[in-house]
Amino acid sequence: MKYINASDVLPEELIKEIQKYAAGKLLYIPSGEEKRAWGESSGYRTQLKKRNRMIRTKYAHGRTVSELADEYYLSLDSIKKIIYSKQNDVQLAYSATLESAVSYANSGMLEEWIQCYLLLTLQASPDEQELLGEDDLYFGVVKFPLRLIQHEEFDNVENVASESESDGKSMSLPLLIQYREGTFHCMMQEELLASLKQRKVNAYPSIIVLKENAGYKRFMKHFGNVFIFVDKV
């Protein structure tokens, strides 16, 4: 263990107080933290849980054991153990609905719901998947005023809106809104947004994607206490 001069890390007043009891002695100062399970300090255990949830969800939506083994570079037996494990900590059934998104959000798994939505429902292309980065943060599900979304030009808005209105499923989905450089943008659901504007909807359940740490700080400063969370459907 490497020793550190107390004067380099402790205030002078505290050093004088310690000297009254242990001047010139070597002291060990415990961290004060409770003993953690393997992998908790590094976050590795949390990452494994997230990975295993995604494997189970993808399997439930049609991915085969072989496909999952190739995707995650695991053996067939490892995939089977993850799928059939009786120690699954959280059981959530994914669906492309607002209710499912809220359930995931309430369980602290909003990022997992977004990944499932992109991969399993939208079957997003690699370019579309890159819209969500590893360092992105997520705020929601919240009642979001649509007037705050940066104006976008849509082709054939009226036709798109009428087609989307006939699709009841799309109207039950949350919007994915990206916050960058102080403005809000619709990420990939232009048809749904056009339909909502056509219906003159003022606020709609949305998930806000925050780009980078600076964007998060700016968002929290101006909007952190403004939006109302949707905690049940």
MARBA-3410 file (N, C-alpha, C, O; in Angstrom, 1 decimal):
233
0.8,-1.2,0.0,0.0,0.0,0.0,0.9,1.2,0.0,1.9,1.3,0.8 ~ 0.6,2.2,-0.8,1.3,3.4,-0.9,0.9,4.4,0.2,-0.3,4.7,0.4 ~ 1.9,5.0,0.9,1.6,5.9,2.0,1.6,7.3,1.4,2.3,7.7,0.5 ~ 0.7,8.2,2.0,0.5,9.6,1.6,0.7,10.5,2.8,0.2,10.2,3.9 ~ 1.4,11.5,2.6,1.6,12.5,3.7,0.3,13.1,4.0,-0.4,13.7,3.1
-0.1,13.1,5.3,-1.4,13.6,5.7,-1.6,15.0,5.4,-2.7,15.5,5.1 ~ -0.5,15.8,5.4,-0.6,17.2,5.1,-1.0,17.5,3.6,-1.4,18.6,3.3 ~ -0.8,16.5,2.8,-1.2,16.6,1.4,-2.7,16.5,1.1,-3.2,16.9,0.1 ~ -3.4,15.8,2.1,-4.8,15.5,1.8,-5.8,16.0,2.9,-7.0,16.1,2.7 ~ -5.2,16.3,4.1,-6.1,16.7,5.2,-5.8,18.2,5.6,-4.7,18.7,5.5
-6.9,18.9,6.1,-6.7,20.2,6.5,-5.9,20.3,7.8,-5.8,19.4,8.6 ~ -5.2,21.5,8.0,-4.3,21.6,9.1,-5.0,21.4,10.4,-4.4,20.8,11.3 ~ -6.2,21.9,10.6,-6.9,21.7,11.8,-7.1,20.3,12.2,-7.0,19.9,13.4 ~ -7.5,19.5,11.2,-7.7,18.1,11.4,-6.4,17.3,11.8,-6.4,16.5,12.6 ~ -5.3,17.7,11.1,-4.0,17.1,11.4,-3.6,17.4,12.9,-3.1,16.5,13.6
-3.8,18.6,13.3,-3.4,18.9,14.7,-4.3,18.1,15.7,-3.8,17.7,16.8 ~ -5.5,17.8,15.4,-6.4,17.1,16.2,-5.9,15.6,16.3,-5.9,15.0,17.3 ~ -5.5,15.1,15.1,-5.1,13.7,15.1,-3.7,13.5,15.8,-3.5,12.5,16.5 ~ -2.9,14.6,15.8,-1.6,14.5,16.4,-1.7,14.4,17.9,-0.8,13.9,18.6 ~ -2.9,14.8,18.5,-3.1,14.7,19.9,-3.2,13.2,20.3,-2.9,12.9,21.5
-3.6,12.3,19.4,-3.9,10.9,19.7,-2.8,10.0,19.1,-2.6,8.9,19.7 ~ -2.2,10.4,18.0,-1.4,9.4,17.3,-0.2,10.1,16.5,0.1,9.8,15.4 ~ 0.5,11.0,17.2,1.6,11.7,16.6,2.7,10.7,16.3,3.1,9.9,17.1 ~ 3.2,10.8,15.0,4.3,9.9,14.6,3.9,8.5,14.3,4.8,7.7,13.9 ~ 2.7,8.1,14.4,2.3,6.7,14.2,1.7,6.6,12.7,1.2,7.5,12.1
1.8,5.3,12.2,1.2,5.0,11.0,-0.3,4.6,11.2,-0.6,3.8,12.0 ~ -1.2,5.3,10.4,-2.6,5.1,10.6,-3.2,4.5,9.3,-2.8,4.9,8.2 ~ -4.1,3.6,9.5,-4.9,3.1,8.3,-6.3,3.6,8.5,-7.0,3.4,9.5 ~ -6.7,4.3,7.5,-8.1,4.9,7.5,-9.0,4.1,6.6,-8.8,4.2,5.3 ~ -9.9,3.4,7.1,-10.8,2.6,6.2,-11.7,3.5,5.3,-11.9,4.7,5.6
-12.1,2.9,4.2,-12.9,3.7,3.2,-14.3,4.1,3.8,-14.8,5.1,3.3 ~ -14.8,3.4,4.7,-16.1,3.7,5.3,-17.2,3.2,4.4,-18.4,3.4,4.8 ~ -16.9,2.4,3.4,-18.0,1.9,2.5,-18.2,0.4,2.9,-17.3,-0.3,3.4 ~ -19.4,0.0,2.7,-19.8,-1.4,3.0,-19.1,-2.3,2.0,-18.9,-1.9,0.8 ~ -18.8,-3.5,2.4,-18.2,-4.5,1.4,-19.2,-4.7,0.3,-20.4,-5.0,0.5
-18.7,-4.6,-1.0,-19.5,-4.7,-2.1,-19.3,-6.1,-2.8,-18.3,-6.7,-2.6 ~ -20.4,-6.5,-3.5,-20.3,-7.8,-4.2,-19.3,-7.7,-5.4,-19.0,-6.5,-5.8 ~ -18.9,-8.8,-5.9,-18.0,-8.8,-7.0,-18.5,-8.0,-8.2,-19.7,-8.2,-8.6 ~ -17.7,-7.1,-8.7,-18.1,-6.4,-9.9,-18.9,-5.1,-9.7,-19.1,-4.4,-10.6 ~ -19.3,-4.9,-8.5,-20.2,-3.7,-8.2,-19.3,-2.4,-8.3,-19.8,-1.4,-8.8
-18.1,-2.4,-7.8,-17.3,-1.2,-7.8,-17.0,-0.7,-9.2,-17.0,0.5,-9.4 ~ -16.7,-1.6,-10.1,-16.3,-1.3,-11.4,-17.5,-1.1,-12.3,-17.4,-0.5,-13.4 ~ -18.7,-1.5,-11.9,-19.9,-1.4,-12.7,-20.0,-2.6,-13.7,-21.0,-2.6,-14.5 ~ -19.1,-3.5,-13.7,-19.1,-4.6,-14.6,-20.3,-5.5,-14.4,-21.0,-6.0,-15.4 ~ -20.7,-5.7,-13.1,-21.9,-6.5,-12.8,-23.1,-5.9,-13.4,-24.0,-6.6,-13.9
-23.3,-4.6,-13.3,-24.4,-3.9,-13.8,-24.5,-4.0,-15.3,-25.6,-4.3,-15.9 ~ -23.3,-3.9,-16.0,-23.3,-4.1,-17.5,-23.7,-5.5,-17.9,-24.4,-5.7,-18.9 ~ -23.3,-6.5,-17.1,-23.7,-7.9,-17.4,-25.2,-8.1,-17.3,-25.8,-8.7,-18.1 ~ -25.8,-7.4,-16.2,-27.2,-7.6,-16.1,-28.0,-6.9,-17.3,-28.9,-7.5,-17.8 ~ -27.5,-5.8,-17.7,-28.1,-5.1,-18.8,-28.0,-6.0,-20.1,-29.0,-6.1,-20.9
-26.8,-6.5,-20.3,-26.6,-7.4,-21.5,-27.5,-8.6,-21.4,-28.1,-9.0,-22.4 ~ -27.6,-9.2,-20.3,-28.5,-10.4,-20.1,-29.9,-10.1,-20.3,-30.7,-10.9,-20.9 ~ -30.4,-8.9,-19.9,-31.8,-8.6,-20.1,-32.1,-8.4,-21.6,-33.1,-8.9,-22.1 ~ -31.1,-7.8,-22.3,-31.3,-7.6,-23.8,-31.3,-9.0,-24.5,-32.1,-9.2,-25.4 ~ -30.5,-9.9,-24.0,-30.4,-11.2,-24.7,-31.8,-11.9,-24.5,-32.3,-12.5,-25.4
-32.3,-11.9,-23.3,-33.6,-12.5,-23.0,-34.7,-11.8,-23.8,-35.6,-12.5,-24.3 ~ -34.7,-10.5,-23.9,-35.8,-9.8,-24.6,-35.7,-10.1,-26.1,-36.7,-10.4,-26.7 ~ -34.5,-10.1,-26.7,-34.3,-10.5,-28.1,-34.8,-11.9,-28.4,-35.4,-12.2,-29.4 ~ -34.5,-12.8,-27.5,-34.9,-14.2,-27.7,-36.4,-14.3,-27.6,-37.0,-15.0,-28.4 ~ -37.1,-13.5,-26.7,-38.5,-13.5,-26.7,-39.2,-12.9,-27.9,-40.3,-13.2,-28.2
-38.4,-12.1,-28.7,-38.9,-11.5,-29.9,-38.4,-12.2,-31.2,-38.4,-11.5,-32.2 ~ -38.0,-13.4,-31.0,-37.7,-14.2,-32.3,-36.3,-14.5,-32.6,-36.0,-15.2,-33.5 ~ -35.3,-13.8,-31.9,-33.9,-14.2,-32.2,-33.6,-15.6,-31.7,-34.0,-16.0,-30.7 ~ -32.8,-16.3,-32.5,-32.5,-17.7,-32.1,-31.3,-17.7,-31.2,-30.5,-16.7,-31.1 ~ -31.1,-18.8,-30.6,-29.9,-19.0,-29.7,-28.6,-18.8,-30.5,-27.7,-18.2,-30.0
-28.6,-19.4,-31.7,-27.4,-19.3,-32.6,-27.1,-17.8,-32.9,-25.9,-17.4,-32.9 ~ -28.1,-17.1,-33.3,-28.0,-15.7,-33.7,-27.4,-14.9,-32.5,-26.6,-14.0,-32.7 ~ -28.0,-15.1,-31.3,-27.5,-14.4,-30.1,-26.1,-14.7,-29.8,-25.3,-13.9,-29.3 ~ -25.7,-16.0,-29.9,-24.4,-16.4,-29.6,-23.4,-15.7,-30.6,-22.3,-15.3,-30.1 ~ -23.7,-15.6,-31.8,-22.9,-14.9,-32.8,-22.8,-13.4,-32.5,-21.7,-12.8,-32.5
-23.9,-12.8,-32.1,-24.0,-11.4,-31.8,-23.2,-11.0,-30.6,-22.5,-10.0,-30.6 ~ -23.2,-11.8,-29.5,-22.6,-11.5,-28.3,-21.3,-12.2,-28.1,-20.7,-12.1,-27.0 ~ -20.9,-13.0,-29.0,-19.6,-13.8,-29.0,-19.6,-14.7,-27.7,-18.6,-14.7,-27.0 ~ -20.7,-15.4,-27.5,-20.8,-16.3,-26.4,-21.1,-17.7,-27.0,-21.5,-17.8,-28.1 ~ -20.9,-18.7,-26.2,-21.2,-20.1,-26.6,-22.7,-20.3,-26.6,-23.4,-19.6,-25.9
-23.1,-21.4,-27.2,-24.6,-21.7,-27.2,-25.0,-22.0,-25.8,-26.1,-21.6,-25.4 ~ -24.2,-22.7,-25.1,-24.5,-23.1,-23.7,-24.7,-21.8,-22.8,-25.6,-21.7,-22.0 ~ -23.8,-20.8,-23.0,-23.9,-19.6,-22.2,-25.1,-18.8,-22.5,-25.8,-18.3,-21.6 ~ -25.5,-18.8,-23.8,-26.8,-18.1,-24.1,-28.0,-18.8,-23.5,-28.9,-18.2,-23.0 ~ -28.0,-20.1,-23.5,-29.1,-20.9,-23.0,-29.2,-20.7,-21.5,-30.3,-20.6,-20.9
-28.0,-20.6,-20.8,-28.0,-20.4,-19.3,-28.6,-19.0,-19.0,-29.4,-18.9,-18.0 ~ -28.3,-18.0,-19.8,-28.9,-16.7,-19.6,-30.4,-16.6,-19.8,-31.1,-16.0,-19.1 ~ -30.8,-17.3,-20.9,-32.2,-17.3,-21.3,-33.1,-18.0,-20.2,-34.1,-17.6,-19.8 ~ -32.6,-19.2,-19.8,-33.4,-20.0,-18.9,-33.0,-19.9,-17.4,-33.5,-20.6,-16.6 ~ -32.2,-18.8,-17.1,-31.9,-18.6,-15.7,-33.1,-18.3,-14.8,-33.9,-17.6,-15.2
-33.1,-18.9,-13.6,-34.2,-18.7,-12.7,-33.9,-17.5,-11.8,-34.7,-17.2,-10.9 ~ -32.7,-16.9,-12.0,-32.3,-15.8,-11.1,-32.5,-14.4,-11.8,-31.9,-13.4,-11.5 ~ -33.4,-14.4,-12.8,-33.6,-13.1,-13.5,-34.2,-12.1,-12.5,-35.2,-12.3,-11.9 ~ -33.4,-11.0,-12.4,-33.7,-10.0,-11.3,-35.0,-9.2,-11.6,-35.7,-8.8,-10.7 ~ -35.2,-8.9,-12.9,-36.3,-8.0,-13.3,-37.0,-8.7,-14.5,-36.4,-9.0,-15.5
-38.3,-8.9,-14.3,-39.1,-9.5,-15.4,-40.0,-8.4,-16.0,-41.0,-8.0,-15.4 ~ -39.6,-7.9,-17.2,-40.4,-7.0,-17.9,-40.6,-7.4,-19.3,-39.7,-7.8,-20.0 ~ -41.9,-7.4,-19.8,-42.2,-7.8,-21.1,-42.2,-6.6,-22.0,-43.0,-5.7,-21.9 ~ -41.2,-6.5,-23.0,-41.1,-5.4,-23.9,-42.3,-5.4,-24.9,-42.6,-6.5,-25.4 ~ -42.8,-4.2,-25.2,-43.7,-4.0,-26.3,-43.6,-2.6,-26.8,-43.1,-1.7,-26.0
-43.9,-2.3,-28.0,-43.8,-1.0,-28.6,-45.0,-0.1,-28.2,-45.8,0.3,-29.0 ~ -45.1,0.1,-26.9,-46.2,0.9,-26.4,-45.7,1.9,-25.3,-44.6,1.7,-24.7 ~ -46.5,2.9,-25.0,-46.2,3.8,-24.0,-46.2,3.2,-22.6,-45.4,3.5,-21.8 ~ -47.1,2.2,-22.4,-47.2,1.5,-21.1,-45.9,0.8,-20.8,-45.4,0.8,-19.7 ~ -45.4,0.1,-21.9,-44.1,-0.6,-21.7,-43.0,0.3,-21.4,-42.2,0.0,-20.5
-42.9,1.4,-22.1,-41.8,2.4,-21.9,-41.9,2.9,-20.5,-40.8,3.1,-19.8 ~ -43.1,3.2,-19.9,-43.2,3.7,-18.6,-42.8,2.7,-17.6,-42.1,3.0,-16.6 ~ -43.1,1.4,-17.8,-42.7,0.3,-16.9,-41.2,0.2,-16.9,-40.7,0.0,-15.8 ~ -40.6,0.2,-18.0,-39.1,0.2,-18.1,-38.5,1.4,-17.3,-37.6,1.2,-16.6 ~ -39.1,2.6,-17.6,-38.5,3.8,-16.9,-38.6,3.7,-15.4,-37.7,4.1,-14.7
-39.8,3.2,-14.9,-40.0,3.1,-13.5,-39.0,2.1,-12.8,-38.8,2.1,-11.6 ~ -38.5,1.1,-13.7,-37.6,0.1,-13.2,-36.1,0.5,-13.4,-35.2,-0.2,-13.2 ~ -35.9,1.8,-13.9,-34.6,2.3,-14.1,-33.9,1.7,-15.4,-32.7,1.6,-15.5 ~ -34.8,1.2,-16.3,-34.3,0.5,-17.5,-34.7,1.2,-18.8,-35.0,0.6,-19.8 ~ -34.8,2.5,-18.8,-35.3,3.3,-20.0,-34.4,3.1,-21.2,-34.9,3.0,-22.3
-33.1,3.0,-20.9,-32.2,2.8,-22.1,-32.4,1.5,-22.7,-32.4,1.4,-24.0 ~ -32.7,0.5,-21.9,-33.0,-0.8,-22.5,-34.3,-0.8,-23.4,-34.3,-1.5,-24.4 ~ -35.3,-0.1,-22.9,-36.5,0.0,-23.7,-36.2,0.7,-25.1,-36.7,0.2,-26.1 ~ -35.4,1.7,-25.1,-35.1,2.4,-26.3,-34.3,1.5,-27.3,-34.6,1.5,-28.5 ~ -33.4,0.8,-26.7,-32.7,-0.2,-27.6,-33.6,-1.2,-28.2,-33.4,-1.6,-29.3
-34.5,-1.7,-27.4,-35.5,-2.7,-27.9,-36.3,-2.1,-29.0,-36.6,-2.7,-30.0 ~ -36.7,-0.9,-28.8,-37.6,-0.2,-29.7,-36.9,0.0,-31.1,-37.4,-0.3,-32.1 ~ -35.6,0.4,-31.0,-34.8,0.6,-32.2,-34.6,-0.7,-33.0,-34.8,-0.8,-34.2 ~ -34.1,-1.7,-32.2,-33.7,-3.0,-32.8,-34.8,-3.9,-33.2,-34.8,-4.5,-34.3 ~ -35.8,-4.0,-32.3,-36.9,-5.0,-32.5,-38.1,-4.5,-33.2,-38.7,-5.2,-34.0
-38.4,-3.2,-33.0,-39.7,-2.7,-33.6,-39.3,-1.9,-34.9,-39.9,-2.2,-35.9 ~ -38.4,-0.9,-34.8,-38.1,-0.2,-36.0,-37.1,-0.9,-36.9,-37.0,-0.6,-38.1 ~ -36.4,-1.9,-36.3,-35.4,-2.6,-37.1,-34.5,-1.6,-37.7,-34.2,-1.6,-38.9 ~ -34.0,-0.7,-36.9,-33.2,0.5,-37.3,-31.9,0.0,-38.0,-31.3,-1.0,-37.7 ~ -31.6,0.8,-39.0,-30.3,0.6,-39.7,-29.1,1.0,-38.8,-29.3,1.7,-37.8
-27.9,0.6,-39.2,-26.7,1.0,-38.4,-26.6,2.5,-38.2,-26.2,3.0,-37.1 ~ -27.0,3.2,-39.3,-26.9,4.7,-39.2,-27.9,5.2,-38.2,-27.6,6.2,-37.5 ~ -29.1,4.7,-38.2,-30.1,5.1,-37.2,-29.7,4.8,-35.8,-30.0,5.5,-34.9 ~ -29.1,3.6,-35.6,-28.7,3.2,-34.3,-27.6,4.1,-33.8,-27.6,4.3,-32.5 ~ -26.8,4.7,-34.6,-25.8,5.6,-34.2,-26.3,6.9,-33.6,-25.6,7.7,-33.0
-27.6,7.2,-33.9,-28.2,8.4,-33.3,-28.1,8.4,-31.8,-28.2,9.4,-31.2 ~ -28.1,7.2,-31.2,-28.0,7.0,-29.8,-26.6,6.5,-29.5,-26.2,5.4,-29.8 ~ -25.8,7.4,-28.8,-24.5,7.0,-28.4,-24.4,6.3,-27.1,-25.3,6.4,-26.3 ~ -23.2,5.7,-26.8,-23.0,5.1,-25.5,-23.0,6.0,-24.3,-23.4,5.6,-23.2 ~ -22.7,7.3,-24.6,-22.6,8.3,-23.5,-23.9,9.1,-23.4,-23.9,10.0,-22.6
-24.9,8.8,-24.2,-26.1,9.6,-24.1,-26.8,9.3,-22.8,-26.7,8.3,-22.1 ~ -27.6,10.3,-22.3,-28.4,10.2,-21.1,-29.9,10.4,-21.5,-30.2,11.0,-22.5 ~ -30.8,9.8,-20.7,-32.2,9.8,-21.1,-33.0,10.4,-19.9,-32.8,10.1,-18.8 ~ -34.0,11.3,-20.3,-34.8,11.9,-19.4,-36.3,11.7,-19.8,-36.7,12.0,-20.9 ~ -37.0,11.1,-19.0,-38.4,10.8,-19.4,-38.9,9.5,-18.7,-38.1,8.9,-17.9
-40.1,9.1,-19.0,-41.0,9.6,-19.9,-41.7,10.8,-19.3,-42.2,10.8,-18.2 ~ -41.9,11.9,-20.1,-42.4,13.2,-19.6,-43.5,13.7,-20.6,-43.5,13.4,-21.8 ~ -44.4,14.6,-20.1,-45.3,15.3,-20.9,-44.6,16.4,-21.6,-44.3,17.4,-20.9 ~ -44.4,16.3,-22.9,-43.5,17.3,-23.5,-44.3,18.2,-24.4,-45.1,17.7,-25.3 ~ -44.2,19.5,-24.3,-44.9,20.5,-25.1,-44.3,20.5,-26.6,-43.1,20.8,-26.8
-45.1,20.1,-27.5,-44.6,19.9,-28.9,-44.1,21.2,-29.5,-43.3,21.2,-30.5 ~ -44.6,22.3,-29.0,-44.1,23.6,-29.6,-42.6,23.9,-29.4,-42.1,24.7,-30.1 ~ -42.0,23.1,-28.4,-40.6,23.3,-28.2,-39.7,22.6,-29.2,-38.5,22.9,-29.3 ~ -40.3,21.7,-30.0,-39.5,21.0,-31.0,-39.2,21.9,-32.2,-40.0,22.6,-32.7 ~ -37.9,21.9,-32.5,-37.4,22.7,-33.6,-38.2,22.4,-34.9,-38.4,21.2,-35.2
-38.6,23.4,-35.6,-39.5,23.2,-36.8,-38.8,22.4,-37.8,-37.7,22.8,-38.2 ~ -39.4,21.4,-38.3,-38.9,20.6,-39.4,-39.8,20.6,-40.6,-41.1,20.6,-40.4 ~ -39.3,20.6,-41.8,-40.1,20.5,-43.0,-40.4,19.1,-43.3,-39.5,18.3,-43.6 ~ -41.7,18.7,-43.4,-42.0,17.3,-43.8,-42.7,17.4,-45.1,-43.5,18.3,-45.4 ~ -42.4,16.4,-46.0,-43.0,16.3,-47.3,-44.4,15.6,-47.1,-44.5,14.6,-46.4
-45.4,16.2,-47.8,-46.7,15.6,-47.7,-47.2,15.4,-46.3,-47.7,14.3,-46.0 ~ -47.2,16.5,-45.5,-47.5,16.4,-44.1,-49.0,15.9,-44.0,-49.2,15.0,-43.1 ~ -49.9,16.4,-44.7,-51.3,16.0,-44.6,-51.5,14.5,-44.9,-52.2,13.9,-44.1 ~ -50.8,14.0,-45.9,-51.0,12.6,-46.3,-50.3,11.7,-45.2,-50.9,10.7,-44.8 ~ -49.2,12.2,-44.7,-48.5,11.4,-43.7,-49.3,11.4,-42.4,-49.5,10.3,-41.8
-49.9,12.5,-42.1,-50.7,12.6,-40.8,-51.9,11.7,-40.9,-52.3,11.0,-40.0 ~ -52.6,11.7,-42.1,-53.8,10.9,-42.2,-53.5,9.4,-42.1,-54.3,8.6,-41.6 ~ -52.3,9.0,-42.7,-51.9,7.6,-42.7,-51.6,7.2,-41.3,-51.9,6.1,-40.8 ~ -50.9,8.1,-40.5,-50.5,7.7,-39.2,-51.7,7.7,-38.2,-51.7,6.9,-37.3 ~ -52.7,8.5,-38.5,-53.9,8.5,-37.7,-54.6,7.1,-37.7,-55.3,6.7,-36.7
-54.5,6.5,-38.9,-55.2,5.2,-39.0,-54.5,4.1,-38.2,-55.0,2.9,-38.1 ~ -53.2,4.4,-37.8,-52.4,3.4,-37.1,-52.5,3.7,-35.6,-51.7,4.5,-35.1 ~ -53.4,3.0,-34.9,-53.6,3.2,-33.5,-52.3,2.9,-32.7,-52.1,3.6,-31.6 ~ -51.5,2.0,-33.1,-50.3,1.6,-32.4,-49.3,2.7,-32.3,-48.8,3.0,-31.2 ~ -49.1,3.4,-33.4,-48.1,4.5,-33.4,-48.5,5.6,-32.5,-47.7,6.3,-32.0
-49.8,5.9,-32.3,-50.3,6.9,-31.4,-50.1,6.6,-30.0,-50.3,7.5,-29.1 ~ -49.8,5.3,-29.7,-49.6,5.0,-28.3,-48.1,4.9,-27.9,-47.7,4.5,-26.8 ~ -47.2,5.3,-28.8,-45.8,5.3,-28.6,-45.3,6.6,-28.0,-45.9,7.7,-28.4 ~ -44.3,6.6,-27.2,-43.7,7.9,-26.8,-42.8,8.4,-28.0,-42.3,7.7,-28.8 ~ -42.6,9.7,-28.0,-41.7,10.3,-29.0,-40.3,10.3,-28.4,-40.1,10.4,-27.2
-39.4,10.1,-29.3,-37.9,10.3,-29.0,-37.5,11.6,-29.4,-37.4,11.9,-30.6 ~ -37.2,12.5,-28.4,-36.8,13.9,-28.7,-35.3,14.0,-28.3,-34.9,13.7,-27.2 ~ -34.5,14.6,-29.2,-33.1,14.8,-28.9,-32.9,16.3,-28.5,-33.4,17.2,-29.2 ~ -32.1,16.5,-27.4,-31.8,17.9,-27.0,-30.3,18.1,-27.3,-29.5,17.4,-26.7 ~ -30.0,19.0,-28.2,-28.6,19.3,-28.5,-28.5,20.8,-28.8,-29.3,21.4,-29.5
-27.4,21.4,-28.3,-27.1,22.8,-28.5,-28.3,23.7,-28.1,-28.6,24.7,-28.8 ~ -29.0,23.3,-27.1,-30.1,24.2,-26.6,-31.4,24.1,-27.3,-32.3,24.9,-27.0 ~ -31.6,23.1,-28.3,-32.8,23.0,-29.0,-33.3,21.5,-29.0,-32.5,20.6,-28.8 ~ -34.6,21.3,-29.2,-35.2,20.0,-29.3,-35.4,19.6,-30.7,-35.9,20.4,-31.5 ~ -35.2,18.3,-31.0,-35.4,17.8,-32.4,-36.0,16.4,-32.3,-35.7,15.6,-31.5
-36.9,16.2,-33.3,-37.5,14.9,-33.4,-36.5,14.0,-34.1,-35.9,14.3,-35.1 ~ -36.3,12.8,-33.5,-35.2,12.0,-34.0,-35.5,11.2,-35.2,-34.7,11.2,-36.2 ~ -36.6,10.4,-35.2,-36.9,9.5,-36.3,-38.3,9.1,-36.4,-38.7,8.2,-37.1 ~ -39.2,9.9,-35.8,-40.6,9.6,-35.8,-41.4,10.8,-36.4,-42.4,11.3,-35.9 ~ -41.0,11.2,-37.6,-41.6,12.3,-38.3,-43.0,12.1,-38.5,-43.8,13.1,-38.4
-43.4,10.9,-38.9,-44.8,10.7,-39.2,-45.7,10.9,-38.0,-46.8,11.5,-38.0 ~ -45.3,10.3,-36.9,-46.0,10.5,-35.6,-46.1,11.9,-35.2,-47.2,12.4,-34.8 ~ -45.0,12.7,-35.3,-45.0,14.1,-34.9,-45.9,14.9,-35.8,-46.6,15.7,-35.4 ~ -45.9,14.6,-37.1,-46.7,15.3,-38.1,-48.2,15.1,-37.8,-49.0,16.0,-37.9 ~ -48.5,13.8,-37.4,-49.9,13.5,-37.1,-50.4,14.2,-35.8,-51.5,14.7,-35.7
-49.5,14.3,-34.8,-49.8,15.0,-33.6,-50.0,16.5,-33.8,-51.0,17.1,-33.2 ~ -49.2,17.1,-34.6,-49.4,18.5,-35.0,-50.7,18.7,-35.7,-51.4,19.7,-35.6 ~ -51.0,17.8,-36.6,-52.2,17.9,-37.4,-53.4,17.8,-36.5,-54.4,18.5,-36.8 ~ -53.3,17.0,-35.4,-54.4,16.9,-34.5,-54.4,18.1,-33.5,-55.3,18.2,-32.6 ~ -53.4,19.0,-33.6,-53.2,20.1,-32.6,-53.1,19.6,-31.2,-53.6,20.2,-30.3
-52.3,18.6,-31.0,-51.9,18.1,-29.7,-50.9,19.0,-29.1,-49.9,19.3,-29.7 ~ -51.1,19.5,-27.9,-50.2,20.4,-27.2,-49.0,19.7,-26.6,-47.9,20.2,-26.7 ~ -49.3,18.7,-25.8,-48.2,18.0,-25.1,-48.4,16.5,-25.3,-49.5,16.0,-25.4 ~ -47.3,15.7,-25.4,-47.3,14.3,-25.7,-46.2,13.6,-24.9,-45.1,14.2,-24.8 ~ -46.5,12.4,-24.4,-45.4,11.6,-23.7,-44.2,11.4,-24.6,-44.2,11.0,-25.7
-43.0,11.8,-24.0,-41.8,11.8,-24.8,-40.6,11.4,-23.9,-40.6,11.5,-22.7 ~ -39.6,10.8,-24.6,-38.3,10.5,-24.0,-37.3,11.5,-24.5,-37.2,11.6,-25.8 ~ -36.6,12.1,-23.7,-35.6,13.1,-24.2,-34.2,12.5,-24.1,-33.8,12.0,-23.1 ~ -33.5,12.6,-25.2,-32.2,12.1,-25.3,-31.2,13.2,-25.2,-31.3,14.2,-26.0 ~ -30.3,13.2,-24.2,-29.4,14.3,-24.0,-28.0,13.9,-24.5,-27.4,12.9,-24.1
-27.4,14.7,-25.3,-26.1,14.5,-25.9,-25.0,15.1,-25.1,-25.0,16.3,-24.9 ~ -24.1,14.3,-24.6,-22.9,14.7,-23.9,-23.3,15.3,-22.6,-24.4,15.7,-22.3 ~ -22.3,15.4,-21.7,-22.4,15.9,-20.4,-22.8,17.4,-20.3,-23.6,17.8,-19.5 ~ -22.2,18.2,-21.3,-22.5,19.6,-21.3,-24.0,19.9,-21.6,-24.6,20.7,-21.0 ~ -24.5,19.1,-22.5,-25.9,19.2,-22.9,-26.8,18.8,-21.7,-27.9,19.4,-21.5
-26.4,17.8,-20.9,-27.2,17.4,-19.8,-27.2,18.6,-18.7,-28.3,18.9,-18.2 ~ -26.1,19.2,-18.5,-26.1,20.3,-17.5,-26.9,21.5,-18.0,-27.7,22.1,-17.2 ~ -26.9,21.8,-19.2,-27.7,22.9,-19.8,-29.1,22.5,-19.7,-30.0,23.4,-19.3 ~ -29.5,21.3,-20.0,-30.9,20.9,-20.0,-31.4,21.0,-18.5,-32.5,21.5,-18.3 ~ -30.7,20.4,-17.6,-31.1,20.4,-16.2,-31.3,21.8,-15.6,-32.1,22.1,-14.8
-30.4,22.7,-16.1,-30.5,24.1,-15.6,-31.8,24.8,-16.0,-32.4,25.5,-15.3 ~ -32.2,24.5,-17.3,-33.3,25.2,-17.9,-34.6,24.4,-17.8,-35.7,25.0,-17.7 ~ -34.6,23.1,-17.8,-35.8,22.3,-17.9,-35.9,21.2,-16.9,-36.9,20.5,-16.8 ~ -34.9,21.0,-16.0,-34.9,19.9,-15.1,-36.1,19.7,-14.2,-36.5,18.6,-13.9 ~ -36.7,20.9,-13.8,-37.8,20.8,-12.9,-39.1,21.3,-13.6,-40.1,21.6,-12.9
-39.1,21.3,-14.9,-40.3,21.9,-15.6,-41.2,20.8,-16.1,-42.4,20.9,-15.9 ~ -40.7,19.7,-16.6,-41.6,18.6,-17.2,-42.2,17.7,-16.1,-41.6,17.5,-15.1 ~ -43.4,17.2,-16.4,-44.1,16.3,-15.5,-43.9,14.9,-16.0,-44.1,14.6,-17.2 ~ -43.4,14.0,-15.1,-43.2,12.6,-15.5,-44.5,11.9,-15.7,-45.4,12.1,-14.9 ~ -44.5,11.0,-16.6,-45.6,10.0,-16.8,-45.2,8.8,-16.1,-44.4,8.0,-16.6
-45.8,8.5,-14.9,-45.4,7.4,-14.1,-46.4,6.2,-14.2,-46.1,5.2,-13.6 ~ -47.5,6.4,-14.8,-48.4,5.3,-15.1,-49.3,5.7,-16.3,-49.5,6.8,-16.6 ~ -49.9,4.6,-16.9,-50.7,4.8,-18.1,-52.1,4.3,-17.8,-53.0,4.3,-18.7
END
